[in-house]
Amino acid sequence: MPIYNKFFNYFNDLPIFDLSRLPHREVLSRICAVFIVIVFLYFKLNSFAEFPGTLENLTRFFFKLNHRHGTVLFSAHDIQLIWTFRLSIWILETSILGGYILAYLFRTPAVSVAKGFMEVLFPFMVSILPILISFAPNNFTEIVPYHSKYYLAAYTVSAALIVTGGAINLTGLLTLKKAFAIMSEARFLVTIGIYKYVRHPLYLGHLIMFLGSLSMRVHGYTLFMYACFVAGQIIRASKEEKKLSEAFPAYAAYQGTTPMFIPGRLFTGDQKHKTGK
């Protein structure tokens, strides 16, 4: 076994990453998670004046642009569309944060607790990457300036990705409900609703949502972080599936008939469940 594998296994098996040793782990997890999400929710609610802002203020801003360029770059309809996207994004992001709070408050105890670095800490490391991307400077208008004839179309695509991903994520969260977890834990098996079409709708939603966010913050380091995020989500999903398979024998059949991320029979689960290998 290579040296790095020995080191990784040692690191992964450290007692600090064995949550079964932690008394009152579920209560502590709920308190910490709810506190963190409430902080994010507080800043989200207080940012309303800046984003999405009011339609009146946005109209004033774009009309000034029209006046500055001496032409009608944005009609009232265009401004209404942009503001609708901004408001939809704010509502979805705020609703997702509220959903996280409810999920943590009312979720059921895990039947299989997270254990090891890859099940305990790795999911949080992956989850923080899109947050870091969202803090990067928005350079969308440097790539597609306001006066570009492609601005509205480009903005619509980026915003639509965020709205679509957010809607998928929120739908998955509302379906998962009391089975929600960030760490790799098994609570109960969910195969209804959106989970009939993909095994990981929350991750699919995140991938789409933050692709839209990335398109507004295109830097070398954000591209690298998004690539790491995609790889991390795939690894994370695989770890979760191993945990679920061990906890719920019925998961193997579900895995064999339902795609991991992309709906459609072509992308359905592990091939061994389809071929018998």
C-alpha positions, 0 to 999 in steps of 0.5 A: 500500500502506498505511503499516502494511502497509509497516511490517509487511512490513519487520518480517516480513522482518528477517534475525533472523526467517530461521532458515535463517541460524542455524547448528545451528538444530535443535539449539538449538531442541531444547535451548531447548524441552526445557529450558523444557518440563522447567521446566513439567513440574517445577512440574506434578509438584511441584503434585500435592499441591495439585492434584489432591491426595489423595482423602482431603484433598479428602473432608475439605475437602468434608465440612467444607463440609457441616458448615459449611452444616448439610446434605449439599452433596456426597456421597461420590460427588460428591467422587469425581467431582470428584477423578477429574476433577482427577486426569484433568486432571493426568495429561493435562497432565503427559502432554502436557508429556512428549509435547512433550519426546519430540517435540522430542528425536526430531523430524525436521529441517524440509524448509521452515524457518520464516521471518519474524515470522509464522512464527517469533515469532507462534506463540509469542505465541499459545501463551503466551496460554492460559498467561497465562489459567491464571495468572489467579485462579480465581473459579469459586466466586464465579460458582457458589458451593459451596452452589449447586445448580448447582455440581457440574453447572457444574464437571463441564462445565468439567472435561469441556471440559478433559479432552476438549480435553486428550485431543484434543490428546494424541491429535494430538501422539502422531499427529504425533510427529516432525513436531511444531513450534510455529513454522510449519515443514514436516517431513512430511505427516501425514494418518492417525489423528485427522488424517483428521478434522481438519487441526489437532487440536492446535489444536482440543484447545487451544481446547476445553481452554482454554475449560474453563480460561477458564470457571474464570477469568472476568475481562475480561482473560481473555475478551479473551486467549481471543478473541485466542487463538482469532483467533491460532490461526486465523491460525497454522493458515492460515500453516502450511497455506500452508507445507505446501501449498508443501512438499507438493503432496498437501496441497491434496487433503487440505485439500479433503476434511478440515475445519480444526477441526470434523469434518463435511463442512459445515466441510471446508477451502477451498471452492476445492478443492470448487468448482474456483474 
